[in-house]
Amino acid sequence: MVIEGRNFFDSLYMVVITLAAVGLGETHLLTFHGRIFTIVLIAGWAGIGFYALGTIIQPIIEGEIRKVLGRKRTLFG
């Protein structure tokens, strides 16, 4: 709203289609500053997604590694 001088609904719509990676098209052509904001928004959202995914996957992988290492210790122990 502040960067592009658009109303709330158009701004919200742009954020939603950007974060959802739908890419339906811009409601209005973006200025240079609007494009920079969109790049930062996408990069931030991707960073949050990768962090969340890593947080979910890490315990699963560590649990599997512990199971494998635990089996080896009992076999050769």
N, CA, C and O atoms as a GROMACS GRO file, in nm:
protein
  308
    1MET      N    1   0.083  -0.118   0.000
    1MET     CA    2   0.000   0.000   0.000
    1MET      C    3   0.088   0.125   0.000
    1MET      O    4   0.064   0.219  -0.076
    2VAL      N    5   0.188   0.125   0.085
    2VAL     CA    6   0.273   0.243   0.099
    2VAL      C    7   0.363   0.260  -0.023
    2VAL      O    8   0.378   0.370  -0.075
    3ILE      N    9   0.423   0.150  -0.067
    3ILE     CA   10   0.521   0.158  -0.176
    3ILE      C   11   0.454   0.193  -0.308
    3ILE      O   12   0.502   0.280  -0.380
    4GLU      N   13   0.345   0.127  -0.340
    4GLU     CA   14   0.280   0.144  -0.470
    4GLU      C   15   0.162   0.242  -0.466
    4GLU      O   16   0.114   0.282  -0.572
    5GLY      N   17   0.116   0.279  -0.348
    5GLY     CA   18   0.004   0.372  -0.337
    5GLY      C   19  -0.128   0.309  -0.381
    5GLY      O   20  -0.215   0.378  -0.436
    6ARG      N   21  -0.144   0.180  -0.358
    6ARG     CA   22  -0.266   0.108  -0.397
    6ARG      C   23  -0.357   0.090  -0.276
    6ARG      O   24  -0.316   0.114  -0.162
    7ASN      N   25  -0.479   0.046  -0.302
    7ASN     CA   26  -0.571   0.024  -0.191
    7ASN      C   27  -0.537  -0.107  -0.121
    7ASN      O   28  -0.454  -0.185  -0.168
    8PHE      N   29  -0.604  -0.130  -0.007
    8PHE     CA   30  -0.574  -0.246   0.076
    8PHE      C   31  -0.599  -0.377   0.001
    8PHE      O   32  -0.515  -0.467   0.004
    9PHE      N   33  -0.714  -0.388  -0.065
    9PHE     CA   34  -0.748  -0.514  -0.131
    9PHE      C   35  -0.650  -0.548  -0.243
    9PHE      O   36  -0.607  -0.664  -0.253
   10ASP      N   37  -0.613  -0.452  -0.326
   10ASP     CA   38  -0.516  -0.479  -0.433
   10ASP      C   39  -0.382  -0.521  -0.375
   10ASP      O   40  -0.316  -0.610  -0.428
   11SER      N   41  -0.341  -0.456  -0.267
   11SER     CA   42  -0.214  -0.490  -0.203
   11SER      C   43  -0.219  -0.630  -0.143
   11SER      O   44  -0.125  -0.708  -0.158
   12LEU      N   45  -0.328  -0.663  -0.077
   12LEU     CA   46  -0.345  -0.796  -0.019
   12LEU      C   47  -0.346  -0.902  -0.129
   12LEU      O   48  -0.282  -1.007  -0.115
   13TYR      N   49  -0.416  -0.876  -0.236
   13TYR     CA   50  -0.423  -0.969  -0.348
   13TYR      C   51  -0.284  -0.995  -0.405
   13TYR      O   52  -0.249  -1.110  -0.433
   14MET      N   53  -0.206  -0.892  -0.422
   14MET     CA   54  -0.071  -0.907  -0.476
   14MET      C   55   0.016  -0.991  -0.383
   14MET      O   56   0.092  -1.076  -0.429
   15VAL      N   57   0.005  -0.969  -0.252
   15VAL     CA   58   0.084  -1.047  -0.157
   15VAL      C   59   0.043  -1.193  -0.162
   15VAL      O   60   0.129  -1.282  -0.162
   16VAL      N   61  -0.088  -1.219  -0.165
   16VAL     CA   62  -0.135  -1.358  -0.166
   16VAL      C   63  -0.091  -1.431  -0.292
   16VAL      O   64  -0.043  -1.544  -0.283
   17ILE      N   65  -0.106  -1.371  -0.409
   17ILE     CA   66  -0.067  -1.442  -0.531
   17ILE      C   67   0.085  -1.457  -0.541
   17ILE      O   68   0.134  -1.550  -0.603
   18THR      N   69   0.158  -1.366  -0.480
   18THR     CA   70   0.304  -1.378  -0.479
   18THR      C   71   0.348  -1.491  -0.387
   18THR      O   72   0.428  -1.575  -0.428
   19LEU      N   73   0.297  -1.495  -0.265
   19LEU     CA   74   0.338  -1.597  -0.169
   19LEU      C   75   0.286  -1.735  -0.206
   19LEU      O   76   0.350  -1.836  -0.175
   20ALA      N   77   0.173  -1.741  -0.272
   20ALA     CA   78   0.118  -1.870  -0.313
   20ALA      C   79   0.183  -1.919  -0.442
   20ALA      O   80   0.156  -2.030  -0.487
   21ALA      N   81   0.267  -1.837  -0.501
   21ALA     CA   82   0.337  -1.869  -0.626
   21ALA      C   83   0.239  -1.901  -0.738
   21ALA      O   84   0.269  -1.982  -0.826
   22VAL      N   85   0.125  -1.837  -0.736
   22VAL     CA   86   0.025  -1.859  -0.839
   22VAL      C   87   0.063  -1.780  -0.964
   22VAL      O   88   0.054  -1.830  -1.076
   23GLY      N   89   0.106  -1.657  -0.943
   23GLY     CA   90   0.151  -1.575  -1.054
   23GLY      C   91   0.043  -1.542  -1.154
   23GLY      O   92   0.066  -1.547  -1.274
   24LEU      N   93  -0.074  -1.509  -1.105
   24LEU     CA   94  -0.186  -1.477  -1.194
   24LEU      C   95  -0.165  -1.348  -1.272
   24LEU      O   96  -0.224  -1.327  -1.377
   25GLY      N   97  -0.083  -1.264  -1.220
   25GLY     CA   98  -0.057  -1.136  -1.286
   25GLY      C   99  -0.076  -1.021  -1.190
   25GLY      O  100  -0.148  -1.031  -1.091
   26GLU      N  101  -0.011  -0.914  -1.220
   26GLU     CA  102  -0.016  -0.797  -1.134
   26GLU      C  103  -0.145  -0.720  -1.158
   26GLU      O  104  -0.195  -0.714  -1.270
   27THR      N  105  -0.199  -0.662  -1.052
   27THR     CA  106  -0.319  -0.580  -1.067
   27THR      C  107  -0.284  -0.449  -1.136
   27THR      O  108  -0.363  -0.393  -1.211
   28HIS      N  109  -0.163  -0.401  -1.109
   28HIS     CA  110  -0.108  -0.280  -1.173
   28HIS      C  111   0.040  -0.306  -1.195
   28HIS      O  112   0.100  -0.386  -1.124
   29LEU      N  113   0.097  -0.241  -1.291
   29LEU     CA  114   0.241  -0.255  -1.312
   29LEU      C  115   0.315  -0.203  -1.189
   29LEU      O  116   0.277  -0.102  -1.131
   30LEU      N  117   0.419  -0.274  -1.151
   30LEU     CA  118   0.495  -0.237  -1.033
   30LEU      C  119   0.607  -0.141  -1.069
   30LEU      O  120   0.666  -0.148  -1.177
   31THR      N  121   0.635  -0.052  -0.975
   31THR     CA  122   0.749   0.037  -0.989
   31THR      C  123   0.874  -0.040  -0.950
   31THR      O  124   0.866  -0.155  -0.908
   32PHE      N  125   0.989   0.023  -0.964
   32PHE     CA  126   1.116  -0.038  -0.924
   32PHE      C  127   1.111  -0.079  -0.777
   32PHE      O  128   1.150  -0.190  -0.742
   33HIS      N  129   1.062   0.010  -0.690
   33HIS     CA  130   1.057  -0.019  -0.547
   33HIS      C  131   0.957  -0.132  -0.518
   33HIS      O  132   0.980  -0.212  -0.427
   34GLY      N  133   0.849  -0.137  -0.592
   34GLY     CA  134   0.754  -0.246  -0.576
   34GLY      C  135   0.812  -0.380  -0.613
   34GLY      O  136   0.785  -0.481  -0.549
   35ARG      N  137   0.894  -0.381  -0.717
   35ARG     CA  138   0.959  -0.506  -0.758
   35ARG      C  139   1.062  -0.550  -0.657
   35ARG      O  140   1.075  -0.669  -0.629
   36ILE      N  141   1.137  -0.456  -0.601
   36ILE     CA  142   1.234  -0.488  -0.495
   36ILE      C  143   1.160  -0.548  -0.376
   36ILE      O  144   1.204  -0.649  -0.320
   37PHE      N  145   1.049  -0.486  -0.336
   37PHE     CA  146   0.970  -0.538  -0.225
   37PHE      C  147   0.922  -0.680  -0.254
   37PHE      O  148   0.925  -0.765  -0.165
   38THR      N  149   0.878  -0.706  -0.376
   38THR     CA  150   0.831  -0.839  -0.414
   38THR      C  151   0.944  -0.941  -0.406
   38THR      O  152   0.922  -1.053  -0.360
   39ILE      N  153   1.063  -0.905  -0.449
   39ILE     CA  154   1.178  -0.994  -0.441
   39ILE      C  155   1.209  -1.027  -0.295
   39ILE      O  156   1.232  -1.143  -0.261
   40VAL      N  157   1.210  -0.927  -0.210
   40VAL     CA  158   1.237  -0.949  -0.067
   40VAL      C  159   1.127  -1.035  -0.005
   40VAL      O  160   1.156  -1.123   0.076
   41LEU      N  161   1.003  -1.010  -0.042
   41LEU     CA  162   0.890  -1.087   0.010
   41LEU      C  163   0.902  -1.235  -0.029
   41LEU      O  164   0.882  -1.322   0.055
   42ILE      N  165   0.934  -1.262  -0.153
   42ILE     CA  166   0.949  -1.400  -0.200
   42ILE      C  167   1.068  -1.467  -0.132
   42ILE      O  168   1.058  -1.581  -0.087
   43ALA      N  169   1.181  -1.398  -0.123
   43ALA     CA  170   1.299  -1.456  -0.059
   43ALA      C  171   1.273  -1.485   0.088
   43ALA      O  172   1.314  -1.589   0.140
   44GLY      N  173   1.207  -1.394   0.156
   44GLY     CA  174   1.174  -1.416   0.296
   44GLY      C  175   1.080  -1.533   0.316
   44GLY      O  176   1.100  -1.614   0.406
   45TRP      N  177   0.978  -1.542   0.233
   45TRP     CA  178   0.882  -1.652   0.241
   45TRP      C  179   0.951  -1.786   0.213
   45TRP      O  180   0.922  -1.885   0.279
   46ALA      N  181   1.041  -1.788   0.115
   46ALA     CA  182   1.114  -1.911   0.084
   46ALA      C  183   1.204  -1.950   0.202
   46ALA      O  184   1.214  -2.068   0.236
   47GLY      N  185   1.268  -1.852   0.262
   47GLY     CA  186   1.353  -1.879   0.378
   47GLY      C  187   1.273  -1.938   0.494
   47GLY      O  188   1.319  -2.032   0.559
   48ILE      N  189   1.156  -1.883   0.520
   48ILE     CA  190   1.070  -1.936   0.626
   48ILE      C  191   1.028  -2.079   0.593
   48ILE      O  192   1.026  -2.165   0.681
   49GLY      N  193   0.996  -2.103   0.467
   49GLY     CA  194   0.954  -2.238   0.426
   49GLY      C  195   1.066  -2.339   0.441
   49GLY      O  196   1.043  -2.449   0.491
   50PHE      N  197   1.187  -2.304   0.397
   50PHE     CA  198   1.300  -2.395   0.411
   50PHE      C  199   1.335  -2.421   0.557
   50PHE      O  200   1.369  -2.533   0.594
   51TYR      N  201   1.325  -2.317   0.640
   51TYR     CA  202   1.351  -2.334   0.783
   51TYR      C  203   1.249  -2.428   0.845
   51TYR      O  204   1.285  -2.518   0.921
   52ALA      N  205   1.122  -2.407   0.812
   52ALA     CA  206   1.016  -2.494   0.867
   52ALA      C  207   1.035  -2.637   0.820
   52ALA      O  208   1.021  -2.730   0.900
   53LEU      N  209   1.065  -2.656   0.694
   53LEU     CA  210   1.087  -2.790   0.640
   53LEU      C  211   1.205  -2.858   0.709
   53LEU      O  212   1.197  -2.975   0.745
   54GLY      N  213   1.312  -2.785   0.728
   54GLY     CA  214   1.429  -2.840   0.797
   54GLY      C  215   1.399  -2.876   0.940
   54GLY      O  216   1.448  -2.976   0.991
   55THR      N  217   1.318  -2.794   1.006
   55THR     CA  218   1.280  -2.820   1.145
   55THR      C  219   1.197  -2.947   1.156
   55THR      O  220   1.208  -3.021   1.254
   56ILE      N  221   1.115  -2.972   1.057
   56ILE     CA  222   1.031  -3.092   1.057
   56ILE      C  223   1.114  -3.216   1.022
   56ILE      O  224   1.095  -3.322   1.082
   57ILE      N  225   1.203  -3.204   0.925
   57ILE     CA  226   1.280  -3.319   0.876
   57ILE      C  227   1.394  -3.359   0.970
   57ILE      O  228   1.427  -3.477   0.980
   58GLN      N  229   1.454  -3.263   1.036
   58GLN     CA  230   1.572  -3.290   1.120
   58GLN      C  231   1.547  -3.398   1.225
   58GLN      O  232   1.628  -3.491   1.234
   59PRO      N  233   1.442  -3.391   1.304
   59PRO     CA  234   1.423  -3.496   1.405
   59PRO      C  235   1.400  -3.635   1.343
   59PRO      O  236   1.439  -3.736   1.400
   60ILE      N  237   1.338  -3.638   1.227
   60ILE     CA  238   1.314  -3.765   1.160
   60ILE      C  239   1.447  -3.828   1.118
   60ILE      O  240   1.470  -3.946   1.143
   61ILE      N  241   1.532  -3.749   1.056
   61ILE     CA  242   1.663  -3.798   1.011
   61ILE      C  243   1.750  -3.836   1.130
   61ILE      O  244   1.814  -3.941   1.127
   62GLU      N  245   1.752  -3.753   1.232
   62GLU     CA  246   1.835  -3.784   1.350
   62GLU      C  247   1.786  -3.910   1.418
   62GLU      O  248   1.867  -3.989   1.468
   63GLY      N  249   1.657  -3.931   1.421
   63GLY     CA  250   1.603  -4.052   1.481
   63GLY      C  251   1.646  -4.176   1.405
   63GLY      O  252   1.679  -4.277   1.466
   64GLU      N  253   1.646  -4.168   1.273
   64GLU     CA  254   1.688  -4.281   1.191
   64GLU      C  255   1.837  -4.310   1.210
   64GLU      O  256   1.878  -4.426   1.217
   65ILE      N  257   1.918  -4.205   1.218
   65ILE     CA  258   2.062  -4.223   1.237
   65ILE      C  259   2.088  -4.288   1.373
   65ILE      O  260   2.173  -4.377   1.385
   66ARG      N  261   2.015  -4.244   1.475
   66ARG     CA  262   2.033  -4.304   1.608
   66ARG      C  263   1.996  -4.452   1.607
   66ARG      O  264   2.062  -4.533   1.671
   67LYS      N  265   1.890  -4.486   1.533
   67LYS     CA  266   1.850  -4.627   1.525
   67LYS      C  267   1.960  -4.710   1.460
   67LYS      O  268   1.992  -4.818   1.508
   68VAL      N  269   2.016  -4.661   1.350
   68VAL     CA  270   2.120  -4.734   1.279
   68VAL      C  271   2.245  -4.745   1.365
   68VAL      O  272   2.303  -4.853   1.376
   69LEU      N  273   2.287  -4.637   1.425
   69LEU     CA  274   2.407  -4.641   1.510
   69LEU      C  275   2.384  -4.728   1.632
   69LEU      O  276   2.475  -4.796   1.678
   70GLY      N  277   2.265  -4.726   1.685
   70GLY     CA  278   2.233  -4.810   1.801
   70GLY      C  279   2.240  -4.957   1.767
   70GLY      O  280   2.286  -5.037   1.849
   71ARG      N  281   2.196  -4.994   1.649
   71ARG     CA  282   2.201  -5.134   1.605
   71ARG      C  283   2.346  -5.179   1.587
   71ARG      O  284   2.382  -5.290   1.625
   72LYS      N  285   2.429  -5.092   1.531
   72LYS     CA  286   2.569  -5.129   1.509
   72LYS      C  287   2.641  -5.151   1.642
   72LYS      O  288   2.722  -5.242   1.654
   73ARG      N  289   2.612  -5.069   1.740
   73ARG     CA  290   2.677  -5.086   1.870
   73ARG      C  291   2.637  -5.218   1.934
   73ARG      O  292   2.721  -5.285   1.996
   74THR      N  293   2.514  -5.256   1.920
   74THR     CA  294   2.473  -5.382   1.982
   74THR      C  295   2.530  -5.502   1.908
   74THR      O  296   2.555  -5.606   1.968
   75LEU      N  297   2.549  -5.489   1.776
   75LEU     CA  298   2.603  -5.600   1.698
   75LEU      C  299   2.752  -5.621   1.721
   75LEU      O  300   2.800  -5.734   1.731
   76PHE      N  301   2.825  -5.510   1.731
   76PHE     CA  302   2.970  -5.521   1.743
   76PHE      C  303   3.020  -5.490   1.883
   76PHE      O  304   3.139  -5.505   1.911
   77GLY      N  305   2.933  -5.450   1.967
   77GLY     CA  306   2.961  -5.400   2.098
   77GLY      C  307   3.040  -5.475   2.188
   77GLY      O  308   3.064  -5.431   2.301
   0.00000   0.00000   0.00000
